[in-house]
Amino acid sequence: MDLEELLAKKRRGDVALVAEMIGESLNNTGKILRSEEKKKHKEAVAALGKIIANREYLIKGTENSEEETTEK
């Protein structure tokens, strides 16, 4: 996923979690994500990607569990 896709998929609380993961303040993390020149930009984008990928994985896993329960 590129940055545009990640930013479109981010949800409330995601940037705060990225901030915690990279050791920055919430305000700085928002700036870091928007500016490719910042030192921690790649690290922040990678962290956001992990958060979104894990959320999507968990949601799909929950949907599959519900389907299995319904089938029984």
Order of alpha helices (4+ residues) and beta strands (2+ residues): alpha-alpha-alpha-alpha
